[in-house]
Amino acid sequence: MSLQITIPPQLEQAIAKRAADVGVDVQTYVVDILAESISESLIPPVLTSEFVAQLNRISELHKNAPGTFDDSRESIYSGCGE
């Protein structure tokens, strides 16, 4: 598809500078930015209730884990260098 748009000169200069900064031509830069923007909008948002349900399922898998862990420096490095 060929698309022609008119953008202000300041924006064109900014786009050209950013394209040069990343080492690509302006067309590639603009297409990449548009593709990234579109792909992010295609990912369905996770509802809070769905997220909480997923966390609950994960916590059910790890019921037997102790409530506290010994993360002291001594416990982390015990047995090292022996």
C-alpha positions in Angstrom: 0.0 0.0 0.0 1.2 3.4 -0.8 0.2 6.3 1.5 1.0 9.9 1.2 0.7 12.2 4.2 1.8 15.8 4.9 3.6 16.4 8.2 5.0 19.7 9.6 8.7 20.4 8.8 9.7 20.2 12.4 8.2 16.8 12.8 9.9 15.6 9.6 13.2 16.8 10.9 12.7 15.1 14.2 11.8 11.8 12.5 14.8 12.1 10.2 17.1 12.7 13.2 15.7 9.7 15.1 16.0 7.5 12.0 19.6 8.5 11.6 20.3 7.9 15.3 19.2 4.3 15.0 20.9 3.9 11.6 17.9 3.3 9.3 16.3 5.3 6.5 13.2 7.4 7.3 10.7 5.1 5.6 12.0 2.0 7.5 11.9 4.0 10.8 8.3 5.2 10.2 7.1 1.8 9.2 8.7 0.2 12.2 7.2 2.7 14.6 3.7 2.3 13.1 4.0 -1.5 13.2 5.0 -1.4 16.8 2.2 0.9 17.7 -0.4 -1.3 15.9 0.9 -4.5 17.4 0.7 -3.2 20.9 -3.0 -2.2 20.3 -3.8 -5.7 19.0 -2.7 -7.3 22.3 -5.9 -7.6 24.4 -5.7 -6.0 27.8 -5.8 -8.3 30.8 -8.7 -7.5 33.1 -7.9 -7.0 36.7 -10.2 -9.9 37.7 -8.5 -12.2 35.2 -5.1 -11.2 36.5 -6.1 -11.9 40.1 -7.6 -15.2 39.1 -4.3 -16.1 37.4 -2.3 -15.2 40.5 -4.6 -17.3 42.6 -4.1 -20.3 40.3 -0.3 -19.8 40.6 -0.5 -19.5 44.4 -2.5 -22.7 44.5 0.4 -24.5 42.8 2.8 -23.4 45.5 0.7 -23.9 48.6 3.4 -26.0 50.3 6.1 -23.3 50.0 7.1 -21.9 53.4 5.9 -18.4 54.2 9.4 -17.1 54.9 12.7 -17.8 53.3 16.2 -17.5 54.7 17.8 -15.0 52.3 20.6 -14.0 54.6 24.1 -13.6 53.1 25.3 -16.6 55.1 22.6 -18.9 53.7 23.0 -17.8 50.1 26.8 -18.4 50.2 26.8 -21.5 52.5 28.8 -24.3 50.9 30.5 -22.0 48.4 34.3 -22.3 48.2 34.4 -25.4 50.4 
